[in-house]
Amino acid sequence: MRYEHFRDSGALSERFAGHLEHAGIALTPPVPGVCPGSSDIGNDSGRVPAVHPFVAIMDPDGSDHTPEVAEAAASERARRVLLAVVEALALTGLDVLRDPGLRGRAWEDLRRAEG
């Protein structure tokens, strides 16, 4: 399977970030040009508006695929972050259902990404 580049919906990501900030978790902007890995969400995001947030469960000097990240995944911080993310995603989904303007902006983001 070929993984396509992920296309972020700015409208949905902004809404998600707002809900997450309300829960006390601020997102940092992605580093330009840094690809966090490959995933089939890239294939999906070329067909429907999508978000793919990354949230920290450890300090910035931590690294994926290490014993430290495994330990961090079982921490109270990870539990707090997970619950906030689940709530923010659910609220973003409700916003999509309730707000035709948001839906329109999300689809417009996708059309712009297609070029």
C-alpha positions as CSV (number, residue, x, y, z in Angstrom):
1,M,0.0,0.0,0.0
2,R,1.2,3.5,-0.9
3,Y,0.8,6.1,1.8
4,E,-0.3,9.5,0.6
5,H,0.8,12.8,2.2
6,F,-1.5,13.9,5.0
7,R,-3.7,17.0,4.2
8,D,-4.8,18.8,7.4
9,S,-8.1,20.6,7.5
10,G,-7.2,24.0,9.1
11,A,-10.8,24.6,10.0
12,L,-11.2,21.3,11.9
13,S,-7.7,21.5,13.5
14,E,-8.4,25.0,14.8
15,R,-11.7,23.9,16.3
16,F,-10.1,20.8,17.8
17,A,-7.2,23.0,19.2
18,G,-9.8,25.4,20.8
19,H,-11.5,22.5,22.5
20,L,-8.2,21.1,23.7
21,E,-7.1,24.5,25.1
22,H,-10.4,24.7,27.0
23,A,-9.3,21.5,28.7
24,G,-6.0,23.2,29.6
25,I,-3.8,21.6,26.9
26,A,-2.2,24.0,24.4
27,L,-1.0,22.7,21.1
28,T,2.3,23.8,19.6
29,P,2.4,24.3,15.8
30,P,4.0,21.6,13.8
31,V,7.6,22.1,12.6
32,P,7.6,23.0,8.9
33,G,9.0,20.2,6.7
34,V,9.0,17.6,9.5
35,C,6.9,14.5,8.7
36,P,6.0,12.6,11.8
37,G,5.7,9.3,10.0
38,S,3.6,7.6,7.4
39,S,0.1,6.4,8.0
40,D,-3.0,5.6,6.0
41,I,-4.7,8.7,7.4
42,G,-2.9,10.5,4.5
43,N,-5.0,8.4,2.1
44,D,-8.2,9.2,3.9
45,S,-7.4,12.9,4.2
46,G,-7.2,13.2,0.4
47,R,-10.9,12.2,0.3
48,V,-12.5,13.7,3.4
49,P,-11.5,16.6,5.7
50,A,-9.3,15.3,8.5
51,V,-7.2,16.2,11.5
52,H,-4.3,14.2,12.9
53,P,-3.3,15.7,16.2
54,F,-0.2,14.8,18.0
55,V,-0.2,15.4,21.8
56,A,2.7,15.1,24.2
57,I,2.6,12.6,27.1
58,M,6.2,13.4,28.0
59,D,8.6,16.3,27.8
60,P,10.0,17.5,24.4
61,D,13.3,15.8,24.9
62,G,11.6,12.4,24.9
63,S,11.6,10.1,21.9
64,D,9.2,7.7,20.4
65,H,9.8,3.9,20.5
66,T,11.7,4.0,23.7
67,P,11.2,2.4,27.2
68,E,10.6,6.0,28.5
69,V,7.6,6.6,26.2
70,A,6.2,3.2,27.2
71,E,6.5,4.3,30.8
72,A,5.0,7.7,30.0
73,A,2.0,6.0,28.3
74,A,1.0,4.5,31.7
75,S,1.4,7.8,33.5
76,E,-1.3,10.1,35.0
77,R,-0.2,12.8,32.5
78,A,-1.0,10.4,29.6
79,R,-4.4,9.6,31.1
80,R,-5.2,13.3,31.5
81,V,-4.1,14.1,28.0
82,L,-6.0,11.1,26.5
83,L,-9.3,12.1,28.2
84,A,-8.9,15.7,27.0
85,V,-8.1,14.6,23.4
86,V,-11.1,12.2,23.3
87,E,-13.4,15.0,24.6
88,A,-11.9,17.5,22.1
89,L,-12.4,15.1,19.2
90,A,-16.0,14.4,20.2
91,L,-16.8,18.1,20.5
92,T,-15.2,18.8,17.2
93,G,-17.4,16.0,15.7
94,L,-20.5,17.6,17.2
95,D,-19.4,20.9,15.8
96,V,-19.2,19.4,12.3
97,L,-22.7,18.0,12.6
98,R,-24.2,21.2,14.0
99,D,-22.3,23.9,12.1
100,P,-22.8,24.0,8.3
101,G,-20.3,26.8,8.0
102,L,-17.6,24.7,9.6
103,R,-18.4,21.8,7.3
104,G,-18.1,24.1,4.3
105,R,-14.7,25.5,5.5
106,A,-13.4,22.0,6.0
107,W,-14.4,20.9,2.5
108,E,-12.9,24.1,1.1
109,D,-9.6,23.3,2.9
110,L,-9.6,19.9,1.1
111,R,-10.3,21.5,-2.3
112,R,-7.4,24.0,-1.7
113,A,-5.1,21.1,-0.7
114,E,-5.9,19.3,-4.0
115,G,-4.6,22.4,-5.8
